[in-house]
Amino acid sequence: MKPDPVLQEACQVKDQLGEKFSWNPIAICAHLMEAQLLPREGTPLVQDLQASLKQQTARIARLPERPLVDEFLPEDPIFAELRSVRAQLAQEREASALREKPPRYGHDEQS
């Protein structure tokens, strides 16, 4: 199995922060919260919002169309069985509710 580079990097960062802050989770979280407020170096900021939106719209338009989930569900045997089990349970509950009489509190007791 090939090692996952993203997971390796996350573990490396975790180990570095742990060693730097003596594995104190409160200190690590405080450092990360402060680091979020600082501007990132090398990360471009959006200077032209309209151009960025146009670029993202074009990128989304190139993505393949997602298949509708409902198209697959009626033919799936697992979902068909699930529907039949649910229908059977509903019928059994309805039948048992009709047979049972609700308890009558206070009417049967003679004081």
TIVO-2410 file (N, C-alpha, C; in nm, 3 decimals):
# residues 111
REC num residu      c1      c2      c3 atome chaine
REC   1      M   0.084  -0.117   0.000     N      A
REC   1      M   0.000   0.000   0.000    CA      A
REC   1      M   0.090   0.124   0.000     C      A
REC   2      K   0.055   0.219  -0.088     N      A
REC   2      K   0.133   0.341  -0.097    CA      A
REC   2      K   0.099   0.433   0.019     C      A
REC   3      P   0.199   0.497   0.079     N      A
REC   3      P   0.170   0.591   0.186    CA      A
REC   3      P   0.102   0.715   0.131     C      A
REC   4      D   0.010   0.769   0.209     N      A
REC   4      D  -0.064   0.888   0.169    CA      A
REC   4      D   0.019   1.011   0.206     C      A
REC   5      P   0.060   1.093   0.108     N      A
REC   5      P   0.145   1.208   0.139    CA      A
REC   5      P   0.074   1.313   0.224     C      A
REC   6      V  -0.057   1.329   0.208     N      A
REC   6      V  -0.131   1.427   0.286    CA      A
REC   6      V  -0.133   1.385   0.433     C      A
REC   7      L  -0.157   1.256   0.455     N      A
REC   7      L  -0.158   1.205   0.592    CA      A
REC   7      L  -0.019   1.213   0.655     C      A
REC   8      Q   0.083   1.186   0.576     N      A
REC   8      Q   0.219   1.197   0.627    CA      A
REC   8      Q   0.251   1.341   0.668     C      A
REC   9      E   0.210   1.437   0.585     N      A
REC   9      E   0.236   1.577   0.617    CA      A
REC   9      E   0.159   1.620   0.741     C      A
REC  10      A   0.033   1.574   0.753     N      A
REC  10      A  -0.046   1.609   0.871    CA      A
REC  10      A   0.018   1.552   0.998     C      A
REC  11      C   0.068   1.429   0.992     N      A
REC  11      C   0.135   1.370   1.108    CA      A
REC  11      C   0.264   1.445   1.140     C      A
REC  12      Q   0.335   1.488   1.038     N      A
REC  12      Q   0.459   1.562   1.060    CA      A
REC  12      Q   0.431   1.696   1.128     C      A
REC  13      V   0.329   1.767   1.083     N      A
REC  13      V   0.292   1.894   1.144    CA      A
REC  13      V   0.247   1.872   1.288     C      A
REC  14      K   0.167   1.767   1.310     N      A
REC  14      K   0.121   1.735   1.445    CA      A
REC  14      K   0.239   1.709   1.538     C      A
REC  15      D   0.336   1.632   1.491     N      A
REC  15      D   0.453   1.602   1.573    CA      A
REC  15      D   0.537   1.727   1.601     C      A
REC  16      Q   0.551   1.813   1.500     N      A
REC  16      Q   0.628   1.936   1.519    CA      A
REC  16      Q   0.561   2.027   1.622     C      A
REC  17      L   0.428   2.043   1.610     N      A
REC  17      L   0.358   2.128   1.706    CA      A
REC  17      L   0.360   2.066   1.845     C      A
REC  18      G   0.348   1.935   1.851     N      A
REC  18      G   0.351   1.867   1.981    CA      A
REC  18      G   0.483   1.887   2.051     C      A
REC  19      E   0.592   1.873   1.979     N      A
REC  19      E   0.724   1.892   2.039    CA      A
REC  19      E   0.746   2.038   2.079     C      A
REC  20      K   0.699   2.131   1.995     N      A
REC  20      K   0.720   2.273   2.022    CA      A
REC  20      K   0.645   2.319   2.148     C      A
REC  21      F   0.525   2.264   2.171     N      A
REC  21      F   0.442   2.307   2.283    CA      A
REC  21      F   0.428   2.200   2.391     C      A
REC  22      S   0.523   2.109   2.399     N      A
REC  22      S   0.527   2.005   2.503    CA      A
REC  22      S   0.397   1.925   2.508     C      A
REC  23      W   0.338   1.901   2.396     N      A
REC  23      W   0.216   1.820   2.381    CA      A
REC  23      W   0.101   1.874   2.465     C      A
REC  24      N   0.098   2.005   2.484     N      A
REC  24      N  -0.010   2.071   2.557    CA      A
REC  24      N  -0.117   2.111   2.456     C      A
REC  25      P  -0.233   2.044   2.455     N      A
REC  25      P  -0.334   2.075   2.352    CA      A
REC  25      P  -0.388   2.217   2.361     C      A
REC  26      I  -0.394   2.273   2.480     N      A
REC  26      I  -0.444   2.410   2.494    CA      A
REC  26      I  -0.348   2.509   2.429     C      A
REC  27      A  -0.218   2.488   2.452     N      A
REC  27      A  -0.118   2.577   2.390    CA      A
REC  27      A  -0.115   2.560   2.239     C      A
REC  28      I  -0.132   2.437   2.192     N      A
REC  28      I  -0.133   2.412   2.047    CA      A
REC  28      I  -0.252   2.483   1.983     C      A
REC  29      C  -0.370   2.469   2.044     N      A
REC  29      C  -0.490   2.533   1.988    CA      A
REC  29      C  -0.479   2.684   1.991     C      A
REC  30      A  -0.423   2.740   2.100     N      A
REC  30      A  -0.406   2.884   2.108    CA      A
REC  30      A  -0.313   2.934   1.998     C      A
REC  31      H  -0.204   2.859   1.974     N      A
REC  31      H  -0.111   2.896   1.867    CA      A
REC  31      H  -0.180   2.891   1.731     C      A
REC  32      L  -0.258   2.786   1.706     N      A
REC  32      L  -0.326   2.774   1.577    CA      A
REC  32      L  -0.429   2.884   1.557     C      A
REC  33      M  -0.498   2.921   1.663     N      A
REC  33      M  -0.597   3.028   1.651    CA      A
REC  33      M  -0.530   3.162   1.622     C      A
REC  34      E  -0.415   3.186   1.682     N      A
REC  34      E  -0.340   3.309   1.653    CA      A
REC  34      E  -0.285   3.306   1.511     C      A
REC  35      A  -0.242   3.189   1.467     N      A
REC  35      A  -0.185   3.179   1.332    CA      A
REC  35      A  -0.289   3.202   1.224     C      A
REC  36      Q  -0.416   3.172   1.255     N      A
REC  36      Q  -0.522   3.195   1.156    CA      A
REC  36      Q  -0.542   3.344   1.128     C      A
REC  37      L  -0.512   3.427   1.226     N      A
REC  37      L  -0.533   3.570   1.209    CA      A
REC  37      L  -0.423   3.637   1.128     C      A
REC  38      L  -0.308   3.572   1.118     N      A
REC  38      L  -0.195   3.631   1.045    CA      A
REC  38      L  -0.213   3.608   0.895     C      A
REC  39      P  -0.171   3.705   0.812     N      A
REC  39      P  -0.180   3.683   0.667    CA      A
REC  39      P  -0.082   3.574   0.623     C      A
REC  40      R  -0.124   3.495   0.529     N      A
REC  40      R  -0.042   3.385   0.478    CA      A
REC  40      R   0.055   3.436   0.374     C      A
REC  41      E   0.176   3.388   0.382     N      A
REC  41      E   0.275   3.423   0.281    CA      A
REC  41      E   0.263   3.325   0.164     C      A
REC  42      G   0.263   3.378   0.045     N      A
REC  42      G   0.257   3.292  -0.073    CA      A
REC  42      G   0.116   3.254  -0.112     C      A
REC  43      T   0.017   3.292  -0.033     N      A
REC  43      T  -0.121   3.264  -0.069    CA      A
REC  43      T  -0.179   3.389  -0.132     C      A
REC  44      P  -0.216   3.382  -0.256     N      A
REC  44      P  -0.267   3.503  -0.321    CA      A
REC  44      P  -0.406   3.540  -0.267     C      A
REC  45      L  -0.426   3.667  -0.244     N      A
REC  45      L  -0.556   3.715  -0.204    CA      A
REC  45      L  -0.637   3.749  -0.328     C      A
REC  46      V  -0.766   3.746  -0.316     N      A
REC  46      V  -0.852   3.779  -0.429    CA      A
REC  46      V  -0.852   3.930  -0.445     C      A
REC  47      Q  -0.792   3.976  -0.552     N      A
REC  47      Q  -0.787   4.120  -0.578    CA      A
REC  47      Q  -0.907   4.164  -0.661     C      A
REC  48      D  -0.948   4.078  -0.754     N      A
REC  48      D  -1.059   4.112  -0.842    CA      A
REC  48      D  -1.168   4.007  -0.822     C      A
REC  49      L  -1.271   4.040  -0.745     N      A
REC  49      L  -1.374   3.944  -0.711    CA      A
REC  49      L  -1.451   3.898  -0.835     C      A
REC  50      Q  -1.483   3.989  -0.923     N      A
REC  50      Q  -1.559   3.952  -1.043    CA      A
REC  50      Q  -1.480   3.855  -1.131     C      A
REC  51      A  -1.351   3.878  -1.147     N      A
REC  51      A  -1.269   3.787  -1.227    CA      A
REC  51      A  -1.259   3.651  -1.160     C      A
REC  52      S  -1.248   3.651  -1.029     N      A
REC  52      S  -1.240   3.525  -0.956    CA      A
REC  52      S  -1.371   3.447  -0.969     C      A
REC  53      L  -1.485   3.516  -0.955     N      A
REC  53      L  -1.614   3.449  -0.970    CA      A
REC  53      L  -1.632   3.393  -1.112     C      A
REC  54      K  -1.587   3.468  -1.211     N      A
REC  54      K  -1.597   3.423  -1.349    CA      A
REC  54      K  -1.511   3.299  -1.371     C      A
REC  55      Q  -1.392   3.298  -1.312     N      A
REC  55      Q  -1.302   3.183  -1.324    CA      A
REC  55      Q  -1.361   3.061  -1.256     C      A
REC  56      Q  -1.419   3.078  -1.138     N      A
REC  56      Q  -1.478   2.965  -1.066    CA      A
REC  56      Q  -1.602   2.913  -1.137     C      A
REC  57      T  -1.682   3.003  -1.195     N      A
REC  57      T  -1.800   2.961  -1.271    CA      A
REC  57      T  -1.759   2.879  -1.392     C      A
REC  58      A  -1.653   2.921  -1.460     N      A
REC  58      A  -1.605   2.844  -1.576    CA      A
REC  58      A  -1.551   2.709  -1.532     C      A
REC  59      R  -1.484   2.704  -1.417     N      A
REC  59      R  -1.431   2.577  -1.367    CA      A
REC  59      R  -1.545   2.481  -1.332     C      A
REC  60      I  -1.650   2.533  -1.270     N      A
REC  60      I  -1.763   2.449  -1.233    CA      A
REC  60      I  -1.836   2.400  -1.358     C      A
REC  61      A  -1.844   2.483  -1.460     N      A
REC  61      A  -1.912   2.444  -1.584    CA      A
REC  61      A  -1.840   2.330  -1.653     C      A
REC  62      R  -1.709   2.318  -1.634     N      A
REC  62      R  -1.633   2.209  -1.697    CA      A
REC  62      R  -1.647   2.077  -1.623     C      A
REC  63      L  -1.698   2.079  -1.501     N      A
REC  63      L  -1.712   1.955  -1.424    CA      A
REC  63      L  -1.819   1.867  -1.487     C      A
REC  64      P  -1.805   1.734  -1.477     N      A
REC  64      P  -1.909   1.647  -1.531    CA      A
REC  64      P  -2.037   1.659  -1.450     C      A
REC  65      E  -2.148   1.637  -1.517     N      A
REC  65      E  -2.277   1.650  -1.451    CA      A
REC  65      E  -2.296   1.533  -1.354     C      A
REC  66      R  -2.345   1.567  -1.235     N      A
REC  66      R  -2.368   1.463  -1.135    CA      A
REC  66      R  -2.492   1.383  -1.170     C      A
REC  67      P  -2.485   1.251  -1.155     N      A
REC  67      P  -2.606   1.172  -1.180    CA      A
REC  67      P  -2.705   1.191  -1.065     C      A
REC  68      L  -2.832   1.185  -1.098     N      A
REC  68      L  -2.934   1.197  -0.996    CA      A
REC  68      L  -2.938   1.068  -0.916     C      A
REC  69      V  -2.940   1.079  -0.787     N      A
REC  69      V  -2.937   0.961  -0.700    CA      A
REC  69      V  -3.066   0.883  -0.714     C      A
REC  70      D  -3.178   0.951  -0.733     N      A
REC  70      D  -3.307   0.883  -0.742    CA      A
REC  70      D  -3.314   0.787  -0.860     C      A
REC  71      E  -3.233   0.807  -0.962     N      A
REC  71      E  -3.235   0.717  -1.077    CA      A
REC  71      E  -3.188   0.578  -1.039     C      A
REC  72      F  -3.101   0.567  -0.941     N      A
REC  72      F  -3.045   0.438  -0.905    CA      A
REC  72      F  -3.124   0.368  -0.794     C      A
REC  73      L  -3.195   0.443  -0.714     N      A
REC  73      L  -3.259   0.385  -0.597    CA      A
REC  73      L  -3.371   0.286  -0.629     C      A
REC  74      P  -3.461   0.310  -0.725     N      A
REC  74      P  -3.568   0.213  -0.746    CA      A
REC  74      P  -3.519   0.075  -0.790     C      A
REC  75      E  -3.408   0.068  -0.861     N      A
REC  75      E  -3.360  -0.061  -0.910    CA      A
REC  75      E  -3.264  -0.129  -0.813     C      A
REC  76      D  -3.227  -0.062  -0.709     N      A
REC  76      D  -3.133  -0.119  -0.614    CA      A
REC  76      D  -3.206  -0.221  -0.526     C      A
REC  77      P  -3.163  -0.348  -0.524     N      A
REC  77      P  -3.235  -0.450  -0.447    CA      A
REC  77      P  -3.231  -0.426  -0.297     C      A
REC  78      I  -3.126  -0.363  -0.247     N      A
REC  78      I  -3.119  -0.337  -0.104    CA      A
REC  78      I  -3.225  -0.235  -0.064     C      A
REC  79      F  -3.239  -0.128  -0.143     N      A
REC  79      F  -3.341  -0.028  -0.111    CA      A
REC  79      F  -3.481  -0.084  -0.131     C      A
REC  80      A  -3.499  -0.171  -0.230     N      A
REC  80      A  -3.630  -0.234  -0.251    CA      A
REC  80      A  -3.666  -0.320  -0.130     C      A
REC  81      E  -3.571  -0.396  -0.079     N      A
REC  81      E  -3.597  -0.479   0.039    CA      A
REC  81      E  -3.626  -0.392   0.160     C      A
REC  82      L  -3.552  -0.283   0.174     N      A
REC  82      L  -3.574  -0.191   0.285    CA      A
REC  82      L  -3.715  -0.133   0.280     C      A
REC  83      R  -3.761  -0.095   0.162     N      A
REC  83      R  -3.896  -0.042   0.149    CA      A
REC  83      R  -4.000  -0.147   0.186     C      A
REC  84      S  -3.979  -0.272   0.144     N      A
REC  84      S  -4.077  -0.376   0.176    CA      A
REC  84      S  -4.078  -0.407   0.325     C      A
REC  85      V  -3.962  -0.405   0.389     N      A
REC  85      V  -3.957  -0.429   0.534    CA      A
REC  85      V  -4.026  -0.317   0.609     C      A
REC  86      R  -4.004  -0.194   0.566     N      A
REC  86      R  -4.071  -0.081   0.632    CA      A
REC  86      R  -4.222  -0.088   0.614     C      A
REC  87      A  -4.268  -0.125   0.495     N      A
REC  87      A  -4.411  -0.138   0.471    CA      A
REC  87      A  -4.471  -0.248   0.558     C      A
REC  88      Q  -4.401  -0.360   0.569     N      A
REC  88      Q  -4.449  -0.470   0.652    CA      A
REC  88      Q  -4.455  -0.429   0.800     C      A
REC  89      L  -4.354  -0.358   0.848     N      A
REC  89      L  -4.355  -0.311   0.986    CA      A
REC  89      L  -4.471  -0.214   1.011     C      A
REC  90      A  -4.497  -0.126   0.916     N      A
REC  90      A  -4.608  -0.032   0.931    CA      A
REC  90      A  -4.741  -0.106   0.937     C      A
REC  91      Q  -4.758  -0.210   0.855     N      A
REC  91      Q  -4.881  -0.290   0.857    CA      A
REC  91      Q  -4.895  -0.363   0.990     C      A
REC  92      E  -4.785  -0.418   1.041     N      A
REC  92      E  -4.790  -0.490   1.169    CA      A
REC  92      E  -4.823  -0.395   1.283     C      A
REC  93      R  -4.767  -0.275   1.282     N      A
REC  93      R  -4.797  -0.178   1.387    CA      A
REC  93      R  -4.945  -0.137   1.382     C      A
REC  94      E  -4.994  -0.116   1.261     N      A
REC  94      E  -5.134  -0.076   1.246    CA      A
REC  94      E  -5.226  -0.187   1.293     C      A
REC  95      A  -5.194  -0.310   1.258     N      A
REC  95      A  -5.278  -0.423   1.299    CA      A
REC  95      A  -5.274  -0.442   1.450     C      A
REC  96      S  -5.158  -0.428   1.512     N      A
REC  96      S  -5.149  -0.446   1.657    CA      A
REC  96      S  -5.217  -0.331   1.731     C      A
REC  97      A  -5.213  -0.212   1.674     N      A
REC  97      A  -5.279  -0.099   1.738    CA      A
REC  97      A  -5.430  -0.115   1.734     C      A
REC  98      L  -5.482  -0.178   1.630     N      A
REC  98      L  -5.626  -0.198   1.620    CA      A
REC  98      L  -5.673  -0.306   1.718     C      A
REC  99      R  -5.590  -0.407   1.745     N      A
REC  99      R  -5.626  -0.516   1.835    CA      A
REC  99      R  -5.620  -0.474   1.981     C      A
REC 100      E  -5.528  -0.391   2.016     N      A
REC 100      E  -5.509  -0.353   2.156    CA      A
REC 100      E  -5.606  -0.242   2.195     C      A
REC 101      K  -5.659  -0.255   2.315     N      A
REC 101      K  -5.744  -0.149   2.367    CA      A
REC 101      K  -5.661  -0.065   2.461     C      A
REC 102      P  -5.677   0.063   2.457     N      A
REC 102      P  -5.598   0.148   2.547    CA      A
REC 102      P  -5.642   0.126   2.692     C      A
REC 103      P  -5.549   0.136   2.785     N      A
REC 103      P  -5.585   0.117   2.926    CA      A
REC 103      P  -5.676   0.230   2.974     C      A
REC 104      R  -5.766   0.193   3.059     N      A
REC 104      R  -5.858   0.291   3.116    CA      A
REC 104      R  -5.819   0.312   3.261     C      A
REC 105      Y  -5.762   0.425   3.287     N      A
REC 105      Y  -5.714   0.454   3.421    CA      A
REC 105      Y  -5.826   0.518   3.503     C      A
REC 106      G  -5.840   0.470   3.626     N      A
REC 106      G  -5.934   0.531   3.718    CA      A
REC 106      G  -6.076   0.479   3.710     C      A
REC 107      H  -6.112   0.409   3.603     N      A
REC 107      H  -6.248   0.360   3.589    CA      A
REC 107      H  -6.266   0.221   3.647     C      A
REC 108      D  -6.159   0.142   3.650     N      A
REC 108      D  -6.171   0.005   3.698    CA      A
REC 108      D  -6.153  -0.005   3.849     C      A
REC 109      E  -6.093   0.095   3.910     N      A
REC 109      E  -6.067   0.088   4.052    CA      A
REC 109      E  -6.185   0.139   4.132     C      A
REC 110      Q  -6.220   0.068   4.236     N      A
REC 110      Q  -6.325   0.109   4.326    CA      A
REC 110      Q  -6.265   0.149   4.458     C      A
REC 111      S  -6.287   0.273   4.502     N      A
REC 111      S  -6.230   0.318   4.629    CA      A
REC 111      S  -6.332   0.311   4.737     C      A
***
